């Protein structure tokens, strides 16, 4: 009985924030010279889908969307930049992150990159979710294992 309570208290809470300038993405399927269907999605929606799979496997970090009424150990701002080359069937995915533990203290920032062979025309939703699962694994390694004494309020996201 004591051990599960101890484990639950060690979970880090991280709020994430997508800037609207980087949230929307569209790409062309470029099936042929006459057919050019577009794929539209929001990075934040794909990220939420990836979180469902991620949190089933990893219990030590809890990610949730930035909210003014919530407090967490850290806030991470995410700026995705994806480019798909249909001729080479290659997705170039970059994710800039900014990690804050206090509104005045940015503890880390960086760029995570993935280059992956994929065929975007076939189930792009699953393939994009898998890219975000890889990003979540990398991002979890960047977050300090011990939370700060004071939590950060989600209202800070309105300033980002």
Buried (B, 14 or more C-beta within 10 A) or exposed (E): EEEEEEEEEEBBBBBBBBBEEBBEBEBEBBEEEEEEEEBEBEBBBBBBBBBEBBBEEBEEBBBBBBBEEBBBBBBBBBBBBBEBEBEEEBBBBBBBBBBBBBEEEEBBEEEBEBEBEBEBBEEBEEBBBBBBBBBBEBBBEBBEEEBEEEBBBBBBBEEE
